[in-house]
């Protein structure tokens, strides 16, 4: 799927960690193994945790 302004998280453990840190609401749920977020949110989290976040571009 081509979604140029979004990214997805495909690690459920990472989702739970980011929820505990307060970066994602506990209401957010993965669907079909992915959690879609806006690119600006992904970049903000990457800036906050530069050694823990990996972004892959295809």
PDB file of N, CA, C and O in Angstrom:
ATOM      1  N   UNK A   1       0.841  -1.174   0.000  1.00  0.00           N
ATOM      2  CA  UNK A   1       0.000   0.000   0.000  1.00  0.00           C
ATOM      3  C   UNK A   1       0.891   1.244   0.000  1.00  0.00           C
ATOM      4  O   UNK A   1       1.872   1.304   0.741  1.00  0.00           O
ATOM      5  N   UNK A   2       0.563   2.203  -0.800  1.00  0.00           N
ATOM      6  CA  UNK A   2       1.331   3.440  -0.895  1.00  0.00           C
ATOM      7  C   UNK A   2       0.637   4.526  -0.074  1.00  0.00           C
ATOM      8  O   UNK A   2      -0.381   5.077  -0.492  1.00  0.00           O
ATOM      9  N   UNK A   3       1.195   4.825   1.090  1.00  0.00           N
ATOM     10  CA  UNK A   3       0.645   5.858   1.969  1.00  0.00           C
ATOM     11  C   UNK A   3       1.793   6.826   2.269  1.00  0.00           C
ATOM     12  O   UNK A   3       2.515   6.642   3.250  1.00  0.00           O
ATOM     13  N   UNK A   4       1.965   7.846   1.441  1.00  0.00           N
ATOM     14  CA  UNK A   4       3.155   8.691   1.522  1.00  0.00           C
ATOM     15  C   UNK A   4       3.292   9.529   2.797  1.00  0.00           C
ATOM     16  O   UNK A   4       4.404   9.925   3.145  1.00  0.00           O
ATOM     17  N   UNK A   5       2.210   9.802   3.489  1.00  0.00           N
ATOM     18  CA  UNK A   5       2.313  10.653   4.675  1.00  0.00           C
ATOM     19  C   UNK A   5       2.153   9.875   5.977  1.00  0.00           C
ATOM     20  O   UNK A   5       1.926  10.468   7.032  1.00  0.00           O
ATOM     21  N   UNK A   6       2.271   8.544   5.907  1.00  0.00           N
ATOM     22  CA  UNK A   6       2.101   7.705   7.089  1.00  0.00           C
ATOM     23  C   UNK A   6       3.213   6.674   7.207  1.00  0.00           C
ATOM     24  O   UNK A   6       3.908   6.351   6.243  1.00  0.00           O
ATOM     25  N   UNK A   7       3.352   6.175   8.419  1.00  0.00           N
ATOM     26  CA  UNK A   7       4.297   5.097   8.725  1.00  0.00           C
ATOM     27  C   UNK A   7       3.534   4.066   9.542  1.00  0.00           C
ATOM     28  O   UNK A   7       2.443   4.343  10.042  1.00  0.00           O
ATOM     29  N   UNK A   8       4.103   2.893   9.674  1.00  0.00           N
ATOM     30  CA  UNK A   8       3.455   1.930  10.548  1.00  0.00           C
ATOM     31  C   UNK A   8       4.463   1.283  11.479  1.00  0.00           C
ATOM     32  O   UNK A   8       5.649   1.160  11.174  1.00  0.00           O
ATOM     33  N   UNK A   9       3.948   0.882  12.613  1.00  0.00           N
ATOM     34  CA  UNK A   9       4.708   0.172  13.636  1.00  0.00           C
ATOM     35  C   UNK A   9       4.267  -1.280  13.552  1.00  0.00           C
ATOM     36  O   UNK A   9       3.069  -1.566  13.562  1.00  0.00           O
ATOM     37  N   UNK A  10       5.218  -2.197  13.469  1.00  0.00           N
ATOM     38  CA  UNK A  10       4.843  -3.613  13.345  1.00  0.00           C
ATOM     39  C   UNK A  10       5.384  -4.463  14.488  1.00  0.00           C
ATOM     40  O   UNK A  10       5.509  -5.680  14.356  1.00  0.00           O
ATOM     41  N   UNK A  11       5.703  -3.827  15.605  1.00  0.00           N
ATOM     42  CA  UNK A  11       6.227  -4.531  16.771  1.00  0.00           C
ATOM     43  C   UNK A  11       5.314  -4.239  17.961  1.00  0.00           C
ATOM     44  O   UNK A  11       5.306  -3.130  18.494  1.00  0.00           O
ATOM     45  N   UNK A  12       4.549  -5.245  18.365  1.00  0.00           N
ATOM     46  CA  UNK A  12       3.586  -5.053  19.446  1.00  0.00           C
ATOM     47  C   UNK A  12       4.261  -4.685  20.769  1.00  0.00           C
ATOM     48  O   UNK A  12       3.706  -3.912  21.550  1.00  0.00           O
ATOM     49  N   UNK A  13       5.438  -5.225  21.025  1.00  0.00           N
ATOM     50  CA  UNK A  13       6.170  -4.880  22.250  1.00  0.00           C
ATOM     51  C   UNK A  13       6.563  -3.405  22.243  1.00  0.00           C
ATOM     52  O   UNK A  13       6.513  -2.744  23.280  1.00  0.00           O
ATOM     53  N   UNK A  14       6.949  -2.892  21.086  1.00  0.00           N
ATOM     54  CA  UNK A  14       7.299  -1.477  20.965  1.00  0.00           C
ATOM     55  C   UNK A  14       6.066  -0.614  21.208  1.00  0.00           C
ATOM     56  O   UNK A  14       6.158   0.431  21.853  1.00  0.00           O
ATOM     57  N   UNK A  15       4.926  -1.037  20.703  1.00  0.00           N
ATOM     58  CA  UNK A  15       3.681  -0.299  20.946  1.00  0.00           C
ATOM     59  C   UNK A  15       3.409  -0.213  22.438  1.00  0.00           C
ATOM     60  O   UNK A  15       3.103   0.862  22.953  1.00  0.00           O
ATOM     61  N   UNK A  16       3.520  -1.342  23.137  1.00  0.00           N
ATOM     62  CA  UNK A  16       3.261  -1.339  24.583  1.00  0.00           C
ATOM     63  C   UNK A  16       4.255  -0.440  25.317  1.00  0.00           C
ATOM     64  O   UNK A  16       3.876   0.274  26.246  1.00  0.00           O
ATOM     65  N   UNK A  17       5.512  -0.470  24.912  1.00  0.00           N
ATOM     66  CA  UNK A  17       6.522   0.383  25.543  1.00  0.00           C
ATOM     67  C   UNK A  17       6.201   1.857  25.318  1.00  0.00           C
ATOM     68  O   UNK A  17       6.286   2.659  26.248  1.00  0.00           O
ATOM     69  N   UNK A  18       5.835   2.219  24.091  1.00  0.00           N
ATOM     70  CA  UNK A  18       5.505   3.607  23.786  1.00  0.00           C
ATOM     71  C   UNK A  18       4.224   4.045  24.492  1.00  0.00           C
ATOM     72  O   UNK A  18       4.074   5.220  24.827  1.00  0.00           O
ATOM     73  N   UNK A  19       3.308   3.119  24.717  1.00  0.00           N
ATOM     74  CA  UNK A  19       2.108   3.437  25.494  1.00  0.00           C
ATOM     75  C   UNK A  19       2.476   3.705  26.956  1.00  0.00           C
ATOM     76  O   UNK A  19       1.955   4.639  27.567  1.00  0.00           O
ATOM     77  N   UNK A  20       3.364   2.896  27.511  1.00  0.00           N
ATOM     78  CA  UNK A  20       3.788   3.108  28.899  1.00  0.00           C
ATOM     79  C   UNK A  20       4.544   4.430  29.059  1.00  0.00           C
ATOM     80  O   UNK A  20       4.449   5.082  30.099  1.00  0.00           O
ATOM     81  N   UNK A  21       5.282   4.815  28.044  1.00  0.00           N
ATOM     82  CA  UNK A  21       6.025   6.076  28.077  1.00  0.00           C
ATOM     83  C   UNK A  21       5.121   7.281  27.810  1.00  0.00           C
ATOM     84  O   UNK A  21       5.551   8.424  27.969  1.00  0.00           O
ATOM     85  N   UNK A  22       3.891   7.036  27.411  1.00  0.00           N
ATOM     86  CA  UNK A  22       2.935   8.109  27.176  1.00  0.00           C
ATOM     87  C   UNK A  22       2.951   8.684  25.772  1.00  0.00           C
ATOM     88  O   UNK A  22       2.334   9.720  25.525  1.00  0.00           O
ATOM     89  N   UNK A  23       3.645   8.034  24.849  1.00  0.00           N
ATOM     90  CA  UNK A  23       3.709   8.536  23.484  1.00  0.00           C
ATOM     91  C   UNK A  23       2.508   8.105  22.643  1.00  0.00           C
ATOM     92  O   UNK A  23       2.171   8.767  21.661  1.00  0.00           O
ATOM     93  N   UNK A  24       1.869   7.012  23.018  1.00  0.00           N
ATOM     94  CA  UNK A  24       0.647   6.563  22.361  1.00  0.00           C
ATOM     95  C   UNK A  24      -0.402   6.297  23.424  1.00  0.00           C
ATOM     96  O   UNK A  24      -0.087   5.856  24.529  1.00  0.00           O
ATOM     97  N   UNK A  25      -1.629   6.563  23.086  1.00  0.00           N
ATOM     98  CA  UNK A  25      -2.744   6.282  23.975  1.00  0.00           C
ATOM     99  C   UNK A  25      -2.881   4.775  24.174  1.00  0.00           C
ATOM    100  O   UNK A  25      -2.540   3.993  23.287  1.00  0.00           O
ATOM    101  N   UNK A  26      -3.375   4.376  25.324  1.00  0.00           N
ATOM    102  CA  UNK A  26      -3.634   2.955  25.578  1.00  0.00           C
ATOM    103  C   UNK A  26      -4.810   2.457  24.739  1.00  0.00           C
ATOM    104  O   UNK A  26      -5.053   1.253  24.664  1.00  0.00           O
ATOM    105  N   UNK A  27      -5.536   3.373  24.113  1.00  0.00           N
ATOM    106  CA  UNK A  27      -6.667   3.009  23.253  1.00  0.00           C
ATOM    107  C   UNK A  27      -6.204   2.546  21.873  1.00  0.00           C
ATOM    108  O   UNK A  27      -6.963   1.895  21.155  1.00  0.00           O
ATOM    109  N   UNK A  28      -4.972   2.875  21.496  1.00  0.00           N
ATOM    110  CA  UNK A  28      -4.466   2.483  20.168  1.00  0.00           C
ATOM    111  C   UNK A  28      -4.274   0.983  20.108  1.00  0.00           C
ATOM    112  O   UNK A  28      -3.763   0.375  21.048  1.00  0.00           O
ATOM    113  N   UNK A  29      -4.683   0.390  19.002  1.00  0.00           N
ATOM    114  CA  UNK A  29      -4.557  -1.050  18.799  1.00  0.00           C
ATOM    115  C   UNK A  29      -3.992  -1.323  17.411  1.00  0.00           C
ATOM    116  O   UNK A  29      -4.231  -0.574  16.464  1.00  0.00           O
ATOM    117  N   UNK A  30      -3.248  -2.396  17.316  1.00  0.00           N
ATOM    118  CA  UNK A  30      -2.724  -2.830  16.025  1.00  0.00           C
ATOM    119  C   UNK A  30      -3.833  -3.535  15.264  1.00  0.00           C
ATOM    120  O   UNK A  30      -4.678  -4.208  15.855  1.00  0.00           O
ATOM    121  N   UNK A  31      -3.822  -3.373  13.941  1.00  0.00           N
ATOM    122  CA  UNK A  31      -4.760  -4.072  13.079  1.00  0.00           C
ATOM    123  C   UNK A  31      -3.952  -4.785  12.002  1.00  0.00           C
ATOM    124  O   UNK A  31      -3.155  -4.173  11.292  1.00  0.00           O
ATOM    125  N   UNK A  32      -4.173  -6.069  11.898  1.00  0.00           N
ATOM    126  CA  UNK A  32      -3.436  -6.907  10.938  1.00  0.00           C
ATOM    127  C   UNK A  32      -1.928  -6.761  11.128  1.00  0.00           C
ATOM    128  O   UNK A  32      -1.172  -6.734  10.157  1.00  0.00           O
ATOM    129  N   UNK A  33      -1.499  -6.667  12.389  1.00  0.00           N
ATOM    130  CA  UNK A  33      -0.078  -6.616  12.713  1.00  0.00           C
ATOM    131  C   UNK A  33       0.593  -5.267  12.525  1.00  0.00           C
ATOM    132  O   UNK A  33       1.818  -5.172  12.602  1.00  0.00           O
ATOM    133  N   UNK A  34      -0.199  -4.207  12.276  1.00  0.00           N
ATOM    134  CA  UNK A  34       0.383  -2.886  12.050  1.00  0.00           C
ATOM    135  C   UNK A  34      -0.413  -1.817  12.787  1.00  0.00           C
ATOM    136  O   UNK A  34      -1.630  -1.918  12.948  1.00  0.00           O
ATOM    137  N   UNK A  35       0.305  -0.795  13.228  1.00  0.00           N
ATOM    138  CA  UNK A  35      -0.320   0.400  13.792  1.00  0.00           C
ATOM    139  C   UNK A  35       0.115   1.568  12.911  1.00  0.00           C
ATOM    140  O   UNK A  35       1.286   1.948  12.917  1.00  0.00           O
ATOM    141  N   UNK A  36      -0.815   2.134  12.158  1.00  0.00           N
ATOM    142  CA  UNK A  36      -0.498   3.242  11.258  1.00  0.00           C
ATOM    143  C   UNK A  36      -0.502   4.549  12.035  1.00  0.00           C
ATOM    144  O   UNK A  36      -1.407   4.807  12.829  1.00  0.00           O
ATOM    145  N   UNK A  37       0.519   5.373  11.801  1.00  0.00           N
ATOM    146  CA  UNK A  37       0.608   6.698  12.425  1.00  0.00           C
ATOM    147  C   UNK A  37       1.080   7.691  11.366  1.00  0.00           C
ATOM    148  O   UNK A  37       1.715   7.316  10.381  1.00  0.00           O
ATOM    149  N   UNK A  38       0.763   8.938  11.586  1.00  0.00           N
ATOM    150  CA  UNK A  38       1.229   9.975  10.681  1.00  0.00           C
ATOM    151  C   UNK A  38       2.745  10.087  10.728  1.00  0.00           C
ATOM    152  O   UNK A  38       3.370   9.834  11.758  1.00  0.00           O
ATOM    153  N   UNK A  39       3.314  10.463   9.618  1.00  0.00           N
ATOM    154  CA  UNK A  39       4.770  10.577   9.524  1.00  0.00           C
ATOM    155  C   UNK A  39       5.324  11.577  10.541  1.00  0.00           C
ATOM    156  O   UNK A  39       6.399  11.352  11.095  1.00  0.00           O
ATOM    157  N   UNK A  40       4.619  12.663  10.791  1.00  0.00           N
ATOM    158  CA  UNK A  40       5.105  13.654  11.751  1.00  0.00           C
ATOM    159  C   UNK A  40       5.191  13.066  13.157  1.00  0.00           C
ATOM    160  O   UNK A  40       6.103  13.399  13.913  1.00  0.00           O
ATOM    161  N   UNK A  41       4.248  12.196  13.510  1.00  0.00           N
ATOM    162  CA  UNK A  41       4.292  11.531  14.820  1.00  0.00           C
ATOM    163  C   UNK A  41       5.493  10.585  14.873  1.00  0.00           C
ATOM    164  O   UNK A  41       6.214  10.550  15.870  1.00  0.00           O
ATOM    165  N   UNK A  42       5.704   9.830  13.815  1.00  0.00           N
ATOM    166  CA  UNK A  42       6.838   8.897  13.769  1.00  0.00           C
ATOM    167  C   UNK A  42       8.163   9.650  13.902  1.00  0.00           C
ATOM    168  O   UNK A  42       9.050   9.216  14.636  1.00  0.00           O
ATOM    169  N   UNK A  43       8.300  10.774  13.196  1.00  0.00           N
ATOM    170  CA  UNK A  43       9.537  11.543  13.275  1.00  0.00           C
ATOM    171  C   UNK A  43       9.722  12.183  14.650  1.00  0.00           C
ATOM    172  O   UNK A  43      10.850  12.299  15.128  1.00  0.00           O
ATOM    173  N   UNK A  44       8.634  12.597  15.286  1.00  0.00           N
ATOM    174  CA  UNK A  44       8.723  13.159  16.639  1.00  0.00           C
ATOM    175  C   UNK A  44       9.213  12.114  17.635  1.00  0.00           C
ATOM    176  O   UNK A  44      10.043  12.405  18.496  1.00  0.00           O
ATOM    177  N   UNK A  45       8.693  10.898  17.507  1.00  0.00           N
ATOM    178  CA  UNK A  45       9.130   9.810  18.392  1.00  0.00           C
ATOM    179  C   UNK A  45      10.578   9.451  18.098  1.00  0.00           C
ATOM    180  O   UNK A  45      11.352   9.190  19.019  1.00  0.00           O
ATOM    181  N   UNK A  46      10.952   9.436  16.824  1.00  0.00           N
ATOM    182  CA  UNK A  46      12.333   9.137  16.458  1.00  0.00           C
ATOM    183  C   UNK A  46      13.293  10.189  17.038  1.00  0.00           C
ATOM    184  O   UNK A  46      14.386   9.855  17.494  1.00  0.00           O
ATOM    185  N   UNK A  47      12.877  11.442  17.013  1.00  0.00           N
ATOM    186  CA  UNK A  47      13.710  12.512  17.572  1.00  0.00           C
ATOM    187  C   UNK A  47      13.839  12.374  19.094  1.00  0.00           C
ATOM    188  O   UNK A  47      14.894  12.657  19.662  1.00  0.00           O
ATOM    189  N   UNK A  48      12.766  11.940  19.739  1.00  0.00           N
ATOM    190  CA  UNK A  48      12.759  11.780  21.200  1.00  0.00           C
ATOM    191  C   UNK A  48      13.613  10.593  21.655  1.00  0.00           C
ATOM    192  O   UNK A  48      14.252  10.649  22.705  1.00  0.00           O
ATOM    193  N   UNK A  49      13.621   9.518  20.859  1.00  0.00           N
ATOM    194  CA  UNK A  49      14.359   8.287  21.194  1.00  0.00           C
ATOM    195  C   UNK A  49      15.269   7.903  20.032  1.00  0.00           C
ATOM    196  O   UNK A  49      15.018   6.890  19.380  1.00  0.00           O
ATOM    197  N   UNK A  50      16.309   8.669  19.751  1.00  0.00           N
ATOM    198  CA  UNK A  50      17.114   8.444  18.536  1.00  0.00           C
ATOM    199  C   UNK A  50      17.862   7.110  18.491  1.00  0.00           C
ATOM    200  O   UNK A  50      18.162   6.623  17.401  1.00  0.00           O
ATOM    201  N   UNK A  51      18.163   6.520  19.610  1.00  0.00           N
ATOM    202  CA  UNK A  51      18.898   5.252  19.591  1.00  0.00           C
ATOM    203  C   UNK A  51      17.988   4.040  19.666  1.00  0.00           C
ATOM    204  O   UNK A  51      18.466   2.908  19.602  1.00  0.00           O
ATOM    205  N   UNK A  52      16.672   4.257  19.802  1.00  0.00           N
ATOM    206  CA  UNK A  52      15.757   3.134  19.968  1.00  0.00           C
ATOM    207  C   UNK A  52      14.809   2.942  18.793  1.00  0.00           C
ATOM    208  O   UNK A  52      14.119   1.925  18.720  1.00  0.00           O
ATOM    209  N   UNK A  53      14.765   3.887  17.884  1.00  0.00           N
ATOM    210  CA  UNK A  53      13.804   3.840  16.777  1.00  0.00           C
ATOM    211  C   UNK A  53      14.534   3.596  15.459  1.00  0.00           C
ATOM    212  O   UNK A  53      15.580   4.187  15.191  1.00  0.00           O
ATOM    213  N   UNK A  54      13.971   2.728  14.661  1.00  0.00           N
ATOM    214  CA  UNK A  54      14.516   2.443  13.345  1.00  0.00           C
ATOM    215  C   UNK A  54      13.421   2.661  12.315  1.00  0.00           C
ATOM    216  O   UNK A  54      12.314   2.141  12.450  1.00  0.00           O
ATOM    217  N   UNK A  55      13.740   3.433  11.288  1.00  0.00           N
ATOM    218  CA  UNK A  55      12.783   3.658  10.208  1.00  0.00           C
ATOM    219  C   UNK A  55      13.371   3.044   8.944  1.00  0.00           C
ATOM    220  O   UNK A  55      14.518   3.304   8.579  1.00  0.00           O
ATOM    221  N   UNK A  56      12.563   2.231   8.293  1.00  0.00           N
ATOM    222  CA  UNK A  56      12.979   1.609   7.026  1.00  0.00           C
ATOM    223  C   UNK A  56      12.181   2.246   5.909  1.00  0.00           C
ATOM    224  O   UNK A  56      10.969   2.430   6.021  1.00  0.00           O
ATOM    225  N   UNK A  57      12.866   2.578   4.840  1.00  0.00           N
ATOM    226  CA  UNK A  57      12.197   3.168   3.684  1.00  0.00           C
ATOM    227  C   UNK A  57      12.374   2.262   2.481  1.00  0.00           C
ATOM    228  O   UNK A  57      13.461   1.747   2.217  1.00  0.00           O
ATOM    229  N   UNK A  58      11.301   2.084   1.774  1.00  0.00           N
ATOM    230  CA  UNK A  58      11.360   1.211   0.601  1.00  0.00           C
ATOM    231  C   UNK A  58      11.172   1.990  -0.664  1.00  0.00           C
ATOM    232  O   UNK A  58      11.192   1.414  -1.752  1.00  0.00           O
TER     233      UNK A  58
END
